Amino acid sequence: MWHLFTLAVLLPISLSRNFKRNDEITSSSIFKVEQIVFSSNFNITRIYVPVDGKYVHSNDIPSIFFTVSDPKLDGGSCVYVLEGFAAYEILEGGRDTTAGYGVDRSVYIGAKDGMYRYDPDTLSAKRYGIFKDNIMLIQKANGTEAFYILTNENKLFKLENNGTVKTRIVPVDCAKDFVVDTSNNIYYIPCTDHLPKIVQANGTVLAINVFEDLRDIKLLRPAFVMEDCIPFFGDGWLYLLYSNGTGHRKDFAIKERPSAYSVDAALYLVAALNGKIYEFNVMEVLLKSMFGMINEWPRDVSKMVLSMMETAKETVYSYYV
């Protein structure tokens, strides 16, 4: 757990100098050639880095799961895993991947014909559960064995009991996108509107109007350290949206529109842009900074990580104990 404590102490210090509010999106790009870890000729629609303590070793690239869109494939997509700098095909027809925040680190895949569980020993996927829904998005609930899935009919369901019980999330009539925070509150984009709504864990539905001026909203799954909130990009700016319906803009923006993000691991961020996967290894930069190997932090990415750390759970420092 030392790495989380060190980050929480040193990251704010590293940003304290020359830190001021900026209301314009910078013309410079955070996506550098040296940060590319994978390139493809096809669009990458989903990307996921499991929460795993091993990713803090700066010389190692963690397992990165990603979905490639290709109309020639069965189901129009395929899920791969990037191990080191080699990409391995896991499941043709796979659409999205997820894993839990707890002890069970198994990775699950939502596909055109139901759910699968990833087998790291064979680099393959084995069927999970009894349902064969055409799944577009999937996310594992925190603290339970339940999963949330969004089907191609824009319906949201909860799967339980090893994928043998399926329950419709009735308050969500039609959704284009959704994520679940670490307290199992559901945030979704309705089919009839572009503004997010919230289904709290107790079933209360909240309509959000504070972001009505935004035109383009992309929900992000929260980092494991975040509590009762999610990050999202609105017109290029980073925002935090809380489960009580409040939210605010952070001092971080990007001019590009990546096709996929993963901030799940908090200290190792990845994004896909124009068929390329870019890594932002915050822990590696921190270590180099501590030993004088670099003179300055990449401030833009650091601001994003600091925003997530500000919402951290009180128990985050015991996560790896």
Contacts in CASP RR format, 6 or more apart in sequence:
PFRMAT RR
TARGET T0000
AUTHOR 0000-0000-0000
METHOD contacts of the structure
MODEL  1
MWHLFTLAVLLPISLSRNFKRNDEITSSSIFKVEQIVFSSNFNITRIYVP
VDGKYVHSNDIPSIFFTVSDPKLDGGSCVYVLEGFAAYEILEGGRDTTAG
YGVDRSVYIGAKDGMYRYDPDTLSAKRYGIFKDNIMLIQKANGTEAFYIL
TNENKLFKLENNGTVKTRIVPVDCAKDFVVDTSNNIYYIPCTDHLPKIVQ
ANGTVLAINVFEDLRDIKLLRPAFVMEDCIPFFGDGWLYLLYSNGTGHRK
DFAIKERPSAYSVDAALYLVAALNGKIYEFNVMEVLLKSMFGMINEWPRD
VSKMVLSMMETAKETVYSYYV
1 317 0 8 1.000
1 318 0 8 1.000
1 319 0 8 1.000
1 320 0 8 1.000
1 321 0 8 1.000
3 56 0 8 1.000
3 267 0 8 1.000
3 283 0 8 1.000
3 286 0 8 1.000
4 225 0 8 1.000
4 267 0 8 1.000
4 316 0 8 1.000
4 317 0 8 1.000
4 319 0 8 1.000
4 320 0 8 1.000
5 317 0 8 1.000
6 286 0 8 1.000
6 290 0 8 1.000
7 267 0 8 1.000
7 282 0 8 1.000
7 283 0 8 1.000
7 286 0 8 1.000
7 305 0 8 1.000
7 309 0 8 1.000
8 309 0 8 1.000
8 312 0 8 1.000
8 317 0 8 1.000
10 286 0 8 1.000
10 289 0 8 1.000
10 290 0 8 1.000
11 286 0 8 1.000
11 302 0 8 1.000
11 305 0 8 1.000
11 306 0 8 1.000
11 309 0 8 1.000
12 306 0 8 1.000
14 289 0 8 1.000
14 297 0 8 1.000
14 302 0 8 1.000
15 297 0 8 1.000
15 299 0 8 1.000
15 302 0 8 1.000
15 303 0 8 1.000
15 306 0 8 1.000
19 251 0 8 1.000
19 299 0 8 1.000
21 251 0 8 1.000
22 251 0 8 1.000
22 253 0 8 1.000
25 236 0 8 1.000
25 237 0 8 1.000
25 253 0 8 1.000
25 254 0 8 1.000
25 255 0 8 1.000
26 253 0 8 1.000
26 255 0 8 1.000
26 300 0 8 1.000
27 255 0 8 1.000
29 254 0 8 1.000
29 255 0 8 1.000
29 256 0 8 1.000
30 254 0 8 1.000
30 280 0 8 1.000
30 298 0 8 1.000
30 300 0 8 1.000
30 301 0 8 1.000
31 256 0 8 1.000
31 271 0 8 1.000
31 273 0 8 1.000
31 276 0 8 1.000
31 278 0 8 1.000
32 278 0 8 1.000
35 278 0 8 1.000
35 279 0 8 1.000
35 280 0 8 1.000
36 276 0 8 1.000
36 277 0 8 1.000
36 278 0 8 1.000
37 61 0 8 1.000
37 64 0 8 1.000
37 82 0 8 1.000
37 84 0 8 1.000
37 85 0 8 1.000
37 270 0 8 1.000
37 277 0 8 1.000
37 278 0 8 1.000
37 279 0 8 1.000
38 64 0 8 1.000
38 66 0 8 1.000
38 82 0 8 1.000
38 85 0 8 1.000
38 87 0 8 1.000
38 276 0 8 1.000
38 277 0 8 1.000
39 275 0 8 1.000
39 276 0 8 1.000
39 277 0 8 1.000
40 68 0 8 1.000
40 275 0 8 1.000
40 276 0 8 1.000
41 275 0 8 1.000
42 68 0 8 1.000
42 69 0 8 1.000
42 70 0 8 1.000
42 275 0 8 1.000
43 68 0 8 1.000
43 69 0 8 1.000
43 259 0 8 1.000
43 275 0 8 1.000
44 66 0 8 1.000
44 67 0 8 1.000
44 68 0 8 1.000
44 69 0 8 1.000
44 259 0 8 1.000
44 260 0 8 1.000
44 272 0 8 1.000
44 275 0 8 1.000
44 276 0 8 1.000
44 277 0 8 1.000
45 67 0 8 1.000
45 68 0 8 1.000
45 69 0 8 1.000
45 77 0 8 1.000
45 95 0 8 1.000
45 259 0 8 1.000
45 260 0 8 1.000
45 272 0 8 1.000
46 66 0 8 1.000
46 67 0 8 1.000
46 95 0 8 1.000
46 96 0 8 1.000
46 97 0 8 1.000
46 137 0 8 1.000
46 260 0 8 1.000
47 64 0 8 1.000
47 65 0 8 1.000
47 66 0 8 1.000
47 67 0 8 1.000
47 260 0 8 1.000
47 261 0 8 1.000
47 262 0 8 1.000
47 270 0 8 1.000
47 271 0 8 1.000
47 272 0 8 1.000
47 277 0 8 1.000
48 64 0 8 1.000
48 65 0 8 1.000
48 66 0 8 1.000
48 96 0 8 1.000
48 97 0 8 1.000
48 98 0 8 1.000
48 99 0 8 1.000
48 107 0 8 1.000
48 221 0 8 1.000
48 262 0 8 1.000
48 264 0 8 1.000
49 55 0 8 1.000
49 62 0 8 1.000
49 63 0 8 1.000
49 64 0 8 1.000
49 65 0 8 1.000
49 262 0 8 1.000
49 264 0 8 1.000
49 265 0 8 1.000
49 268 0 8 1.000
49 270 0 8 1.000
50 62 0 8 1.000
50 63 0 8 1.000
50 65 0 8 1.000
50 99 0 8 1.000
50 100 0 8 1.000
50 105 0 8 1.000
50 107 0 8 1.000
50 264 0 8 1.000
50 265 0 8 1.000
51 99 0 8 1.000
51 100 0 8 1.000
51 101 0 8 1.000
51 102 0 8 1.000
51 105 0 8 1.000
51 224 0 8 1.000
51 264 0 8 1.000
51 265 0 8 1.000
52 62 0 8 1.000
52 63 0 8 1.000
52 105 0 8 1.000
52 265 0 8 1.000
53 320 0 8 1.000
54 60 0 8 1.000
54 62 0 8 1.000
55 62 0 8 1.000
55 265 0 8 1.000
55 267 0 8 1.000
55 268 0 8 1.000
55 283 0 8 1.000
56 267 0 8 1.000
56 283 0 8 1.000
58 281 0 8 1.000
58 283 0 8 1.000
58 284 0 8 1.000
58 287 0 8 1.000
58 288 0 8 1.000
60 84 0 8 1.000
61 82 0 8 1.000
61 83 0 8 1.000
61 84 0 8 1.000
61 85 0 8 1.000
61 279 0 8 1.000
62 265 0 8 1.000
62 268 0 8 1.000
63 81 0 8 1.000
63 82 0 8 1.000
63 83 0 8 1.000
63 120 0 8 1.000
64 81 0 8 1.000
64 82 0 8 1.000
64 262 0 8 1.000
64 270 0 8 1.000
64 277 0 8 1.000
65 79 0 8 1.000
65 80 0 8 1.000
65 81 0 8 1.000
65 82 0 8 1.000
65 90 0 8 1.000
65 97 0 8 1.000
65 107 0 8 1.000
65 118 0 8 1.000
66 79 0 8 1.000
66 80 0 8 1.000
66 81 0 8 1.000
66 82 0 8 1.000
66 260 0 8 1.000
66 272 0 8 1.000
66 277 0 8 1.000
67 77 0 8 1.000
67 78 0 8 1.000
67 79 0 8 1.000
67 80 0 8 1.000
67 94 0 8 1.000
67 95 0 8 1.000
67 96 0 8 1.000
67 97 0 8 1.000
67 260 0 8 1.000
68 77 0 8 1.000
68 78 0 8 1.000
68 80 0 8 1.000
69 76 0 8 1.000
69 77 0 8 1.000
70 76 0 8 1.000
70 77 0 8 1.000
70 78 0 8 1.000
73 92 0 8 1.000
73 93 0 8 1.000
74 92 0 8 1.000
74 93 0 8 1.000
74 112 0 8 1.000
75 92 0 8 1.000
75 93 0 8 1.000
75 94 0 8 1.000
75 112 0 8 1.000
76 93 0 8 1.000
76 112 0 8 1.000
77 92 0 8 1.000
77 93 0 8 1.000
77 94 0 8 1.000
77 95 0 8 1.000
77 112 0 8 1.000
78 89 0 8 1.000
78 90 0 8 1.000
78 91 0 8 1.000
78 92 0 8 1.000
78 93 0 8 1.000
78 94 0 8 1.000
79 89 0 8 1.000
79 90 0 8 1.000
79 91 0 8 1.000
79 93 0 8 1.000
79 94 0 8 1.000
79 95 0 8 1.000
79 96 0 8 1.000
79 97 0 8 1.000
79 109 0 8 1.000
79 111 0 8 1.000
79 125 0 8 1.000
80 87 0 8 1.000
80 88 0 8 1.000
80 89 0 8 1.000
80 90 0 8 1.000
81 87 0 8 1.000
81 88 0 8 1.000
81 90 0 8 1.000
81 118 0 8 1.000
81 123 0 8 1.000
82 88 0 8 1.000
82 277 0 8 1.000
88 123 0 8 1.000
90 109 0 8 1.000
90 118 0 8 1.000
90 123 0 8 1.000
90 124 0 8 1.000
90 125 0 8 1.000
91 109 0 8 1.000
91 111 0 8 1.000
91 116 0 8 1.000
91 124 0 8 1.000
91 125 0 8 1.000
93 111 0 8 1.000
93 112 0 8 1.000
93 113 0 8 1.000
94 109 0 8 1.000
94 110 0 8 1.000
94 111 0 8 1.000
94 112 0 8 1.000
94 116 0 8 1.000
95 109 0 8 1.000
95 110 0 8 1.000
95 111 0 8 1.000
95 112 0 8 1.000
95 135 0 8 1.000
95 136 0 8 1.000
95 137 0 8 1.000
95 138 0 8 1.000
96 109 0 8 1.000
96 110 0 8 1.000
96 135 0 8 1.000
96 136 0 8 1.000
96 137 0 8 1.000
96 138 0 8 1.000
97 107 0 8 1.000
97 108 0 8 1.000
97 109 0 8 1.000
97 110 0 8 1.000
97 118 0 8 1.000
97 138 0 8 1.000
98 107 0 8 1.000
98 108 0 8 1.000
98 110 0 8 1.000
98 138 0 8 1.000
98 139 0 8 1.000
98 140 0 8 1.000
98 147 0 8 1.000
99 105 0 8 1.000
99 106 0 8 1.000
99 107 0 8 1.000
99 108 0 8 1.000
99 140 0 8 1.000
100 106 0 8 1.000
100 140 0 8 1.000
100 142 0 8 1.000
100 143 0 8 1.000
101 142 0 8 1.000
101 143 0 8 1.000
101 182 0 8 1.000
101 224 0 8 1.000
102 142 0 8 1.000
102 143 0 8 1.000
106 117 0 8 1.000
106 118 0 8 1.000
107 117 0 8 1.000
107 118 0 8 1.000
107 120 0 8 1.000
108 115 0 8 1.000
108 116 0 8 1.000
108 117 0 8 1.000
108 118 0 8 1.000
108 128 0 8 1.000
108 138 0 8 1.000
108 140 0 8 1.000
108 147 0 8 1.000
109 115 0 8 1.000
109 116 0 8 1.000
109 117 0 8 1.000
109 118 0 8 1.000
109 125 0 8 1.000
109 138 0 8 1.000
110 116 0 8 1.000
110 135 0 8 1.000
110 138 0 8 1.000
110 149 0 8 1.000
111 125 0 8 1.000
111 135 0 8 1.000
112 134 0 8 1.000
112 135 0 8 1.000
113 132 0 8 1.000
113 134 0 8 1.000
114 127 0 8 1.000
114 129 0 8 1.000
114 131 0 8 1.000
114 132 0 8 1.000
114 133 0 8 1.000
114 134 0 8 1.000
114 135 0 8 1.000
115 127 0 8 1.000
115 128 0 8 1.000
115 129 0 8 1.000
115 131 0 8 1.000
115 135 0 8 1.000
115 138 0 8 1.000
115 147 0 8 1.000
115 149 0 8 1.000
115 159 0 8 1.000
115 163 0 8 1.000
116 125 0 8 1.000
116 126 0 8 1.000
116 127 0 8 1.000
116 128 0 8 1.000
117 125 0 8 1.000
117 126 0 8 1.000
117 127 0 8 1.000
117 128 0 8 1.000
118 124 0 8 1.000
118 125 0 8 1.000
119 125 0 8 1.000
119 126 0 8 1.000
128 162 0 8 1.000
128 163 0 8 1.000
129 159 0 8 1.000
129 162 0 8 1.000
129 163 0 8 1.000
129 164 0 8 1.000
130 163 0 8 1.000
130 164 0 8 1.000
131 159 0 8 1.000
131 163 0 8 1.000
131 166 0 8 1.000
133 149 0 8 1.000
133 151 0 8 1.000
133 157 0 8 1.000
133 166 0 8 1.000
134 151 0 8 1.000
134 152 0 8 1.000
134 153 0 8 1.000
135 149 0 8 1.000
135 150 0 8 1.000
135 151 0 8 1.000
135 152 0 8 1.000
136 150 0 8 1.000
136 151 0 8 1.000
136 152 0 8 1.000
137 149 0 8 1.000
137 150 0 8 1.000
137 177 0 8 1.000
137 178 0 8 1.000
138 147 0 8 1.000
138 148 0 8 1.000
138 149 0 8 1.000
138 150 0 8 1.000
139 147 0 8 1.000
139 148 0 8 1.000
139 178 0 8 1.000
139 179 0 8 1.000
139 180 0 8 1.000
139 221 0 8 1.000
140 146 0 8 1.000
140 147 0 8 1.000
140 148 0 8 1.000
141 147 0 8 1.000
141 148 0 8 1.000
141 158 0 8 1.000
141 180 0 8 1.000
141 184 0 8 1.000
142 180 0 8 1.000
142 182 0 8 1.000
142 183 0 8 1.000
142 184 0 8 1.000
143 184 0 8 1.000
144 160 0 8 1.000
144 184 0 8 1.000
145 160 0 8 1.000
145 161 0 8 1.000
145 162 0 8 1.000
146 158 0 8 1.000
146 159 0 8 1.000
146 160 0 8 1.000
147 158 0 8 1.000
147 159 0 8 1.000
147 160 0 8 1.000
147 163 0 8 1.000
148 156 0 8 1.000
148 157 0 8 1.000
148 158 0 8 1.000
148 159 0 8 1.000
148 169 0 8 1.000
148 178 0 8 1.000
148 180 0 8 1.000
148 186 0 8 1.000
149 156 0 8 1.000
149 157 0 8 1.000
149 159 0 8 1.000
150 156 0 8 1.000
150 175 0 8 1.000
150 177 0 8 1.000
150 178 0 8 1.000
151 157 0 8 1.000
154 174 0 8 1.000
154 175 0 8 1.000
154 176 0 8 1.000
154 191 0 8 1.000
155 168 0 8 1.000
155 172 0 8 1.000
155 174 0 8 1.000
155 175 0 8 1.000
156 168 0 8 1.000
156 169 0 8 1.000
156 172 0 8 1.000
156 175 0 8 1.000
156 178 0 8 1.000
156 186 0 8 1.000
156 188 0 8 1.000
157 166 0 8 1.000
157 167 0 8 1.000
157 168 0 8 1.000
157 169 0 8 1.000
158 166 0 8 1.000
158 167 0 8 1.000
158 169 0 8 1.000
159 165 0 8 1.000
159 166 0 8 1.000
160 167 0 8 1.000
169 186 0 8 1.000
169 199 0 8 1.000
171 199 0 8 1.000
171 203 0 8 1.000
171 205 0 8 1.000
172 178 0 8 1.000
172 186 0 8 1.000
172 188 0 8 1.000
172 199 0 8 1.000
173 190 0 8 1.000
173 191 0 8 1.000
174 190 0 8 1.000
174 191 0 8 1.000
174 192 0 8 1.000
175 188 0 8 1.000
175 189 0 8 1.000
175 190 0 8 1.000
175 191 0 8 1.000
176 188 0 8 1.000
176 189 0 8 1.000
176 190 0 8 1.000
176 191 0 8 1.000
177 188 0 8 1.000
177 189 0 8 1.000
177 218 0 8 1.000
177 219 0 8 1.000
178 186 0 8 1.000
178 187 0 8 1.000
178 188 0 8 1.000
178 189 0 8 1.000
178 219 0 8 1.000
179 186 0 8 1.000
179 187 0 8 1.000
179 188 0 8 1.000
179 219 0 8 1.000
179 220 0 8 1.000
179 221 0 8 1.000
179 222 0 8 1.000
179 230 0 8 1.000
180 186 0 8 1.000
180 187 0 8 1.000
180 221 0 8 1.000
181 187 0 8 1.000
181 222 0 8 1.000
181 226 0 8 1.000
181 227 0 8 1.000
181 228 0 8 1.000
181 229 0 8 1.000
181 230 0 8 1.000
181 243 0 8 1.000
182 222 0 8 1.000
182 224 0 8 1.000
182 226 0 8 1.000
182 227 0 8 1.000
182 228 0 8 1.000
182 313 0 8 1.000
183 201 0 8 1.000
183 227 0 8 1.000
183 228 0 8 1.000
183 243 0 8 1.000
184 201 0 8 1.000
185 198 0 8 1.000
185 199 0 8 1.000
185 200 0 8 1.000
185 201 0 8 1.000
185 228 0 8 1.000
185 243 0 8 1.000
186 198 0 8 1.000
186 199 0 8 1.000
186 200 0 8 1.000
187 196 0 8 1.000
187 197 0 8 1.000
187 198 0 8 1.000
187 219 0 8 1.000
187 230 0 8 1.000
187 241 0 8 1.000
188 196 0 8 1.000
188 197 0 8 1.000
188 198 0 8 1.000
188 199 0 8 1.000
188 219 0 8 1.000
189 195 0 8 1.000
189 196 0 8 1.000
189 197 0 8 1.000
189 217 0 8 1.000
189 219 0 8 1.000
190 197 0 8 1.000
194 214 0 8 1.000
194 215 0 8 1.000
194 216 0 8 1.000
194 217 0 8 1.000
195 207 0 8 1.000
195 208 0 8 1.000
195 209 0 8 1.000
195 211 0 8 1.000
195 212 0 8 1.000
195 214 0 8 1.000
195 217 0 8 1.000
196 208 0 8 1.000
196 211 0 8 1.000
196 217 0 8 1.000
196 219 0 8 1.000
196 232 0 8 1.000
196 241 0 8 1.000
197 205 0 8 1.000
197 206 0 8 1.000
197 207 0 8 1.000
197 208 0 8 1.000
198 205 0 8 1.000
198 206 0 8 1.000
198 208 0 8 1.000
198 241 0 8 1.000
198 243 0 8 1.000
198 245 0 8 1.000
199 205 0 8 1.000
200 206 0 8 1.000
200 243 0 8 1.000
201 243 0 8 1.000
206 244 0 8 1.000
206 245 0 8 1.000
208 241 0 8 1.000
208 245 0 8 1.000
210 245 0 8 1.000
210 246 0 8 1.000
210 247 0 8 1.000
211 217 0 8 1.000
211 234 0 8 1.000
211 239 0 8 1.000
211 241 0 8 1.000
214 234 0 8 1.000
214 235 0 8 1.000
215 235 0 8 1.000
216 233 0 8 1.000
216 234 0 8 1.000
216 235 0 8 1.000
216 236 0 8 1.000
216 257 0 8 1.000
217 232 0 8 1.000
217 233 0 8 1.000
217 234 0 8 1.000
218 232 0 8 1.000
218 233 0 8 1.000
218 234 0 8 1.000
218 257 0 8 1.000
218 261 0 8 1.000
219 230 0 8 1.000
219 232 0 8 1.000
220 230 0 8 1.000
220 231 0 8 1.000
220 232 0 8 1.000
220 233 0 8 1.000
220 261 0 8 1.000
220 263 0 8 1.000
221 230 0 8 1.000
221 262 0 8 1.000
221 263 0 8 1.000
221 264 0 8 1.000
222 229 0 8 1.000
222 230 0 8 1.000
222 231 0 8 1.000
222 263 0 8 1.000
222 264 0 8 1.000
222 308 0 8 1.000
223 231 0 8 1.000
223 263 0 8 1.000
223 264 0 8 1.000
223 265 0 8 1.000
223 266 0 8 1.000
223 308 0 8 1.000
224 264 0 8 1.000
224 265 0 8 1.000
224 266 0 8 1.000
224 319 0 8 1.000
225 266 0 8 1.000
225 308 0 8 1.000
225 309 0 8 1.000
225 311 0 8 1.000
225 312 0 8 1.000
225 313 0 8 1.000
225 316 0 8 1.000
225 319 0 8 1.000
226 308 0 8 1.000
226 311 0 8 1.000
226 312 0 8 1.000
226 313 0 8 1.000
227 311 0 8 1.000
227 312 0 8 1.000
227 313 0 8 1.000
228 242 0 8 1.000
228 243 0 8 1.000
228 244 0 8 1.000
228 311 0 8 1.000
229 240 0 8 1.000
229 241 0 8 1.000
229 242 0 8 1.000
229 243 0 8 1.000
229 247 0 8 1.000
229 311 0 8 1.000
230 240 0 8 1.000
230 241 0 8 1.000
231 238 0 8 1.000
231 239 0 8 1.000
231 240 0 8 1.000
231 241 0 8 1.000
231 263 0 8 1.000
231 304 0 8 1.000
231 307 0 8 1.000
231 308 0 8 1.000
232 238 0 8 1.000
232 239 0 8 1.000
232 241 0 8 1.000
233 239 0 8 1.000
233 254 0 8 1.000
233 261 0 8 1.000
236 253 0 8 1.000
236 254 0 8 1.000
236 255 0 8 1.000
236 257 0 8 1.000
237 249 0 8 1.000
237 250 0 8 1.000
237 252 0 8 1.000
237 253 0 8 1.000
238 249 0 8 1.000
238 250 0 8 1.000
238 252 0 8 1.000
238 253 0 8 1.000
238 304 0 8 1.000
238 307 0 8 1.000
239 247 0 8 1.000
239 248 0 8 1.000
239 249 0 8 1.000
239 250 0 8 1.000
240 247 0 8 1.000
240 248 0 8 1.000
240 250 0 8 1.000
240 307 0 8 1.000
240 311 0 8 1.000
241 247 0 8 1.000
250 303 0 8 1.000
250 304 0 8 1.000
250 307 0 8 1.000
251 303 0 8 1.000
252 300 0 8 1.000
252 303 0 8 1.000
252 304 0 8 1.000
252 307 0 8 1.000
254 300 0 8 1.000
256 273 0 8 1.000
258 271 0 8 1.000
258 272 0 8 1.000
258 273 0 8 1.000
259 272 0 8 1.000
259 273 0 8 1.000
259 275 0 8 1.000
260 271 0 8 1.000
260 272 0 8 1.000
261 269 0 8 1.000
261 270 0 8 1.000
261 271 0 8 1.000
261 272 0 8 1.000
262 269 0 8 1.000
262 270 0 8 1.000
262 271 0 8 1.000
263 269 0 8 1.000
263 304 0 8 1.000
263 308 0 8 1.000
266 282 0 8 1.000
266 305 0 8 1.000
266 308 0 8 1.000
266 309 0 8 1.000
267 281 0 8 1.000
267 282 0 8 1.000
267 283 0 8 1.000
267 305 0 8 1.000
268 279 0 8 1.000
268 280 0 8 1.000
268 281 0 8 1.000
268 282 0 8 1.000
268 283 0 8 1.000
269 279 0 8 1.000
269 280 0 8 1.000
269 282 0 8 1.000
269 301 0 8 1.000
269 304 0 8 1.000
269 305 0 8 1.000
270 277 0 8 1.000
270 278 0 8 1.000
270 279 0 8 1.000
270 280 0 8 1.000
271 277 0 8 1.000
271 278 0 8 1.000
271 280 0 8 1.000
272 278 0 8 1.000
280 298 0 8 1.000
280 301 0 8 1.000
282 301 0 8 1.000
282 302 0 8 1.000
282 305 0 8 1.000
285 294 0 8 1.000
285 297 0 8 1.000
285 298 0 8 1.000
288 294 0 8 1.000
289 297 0 8 1.000
END
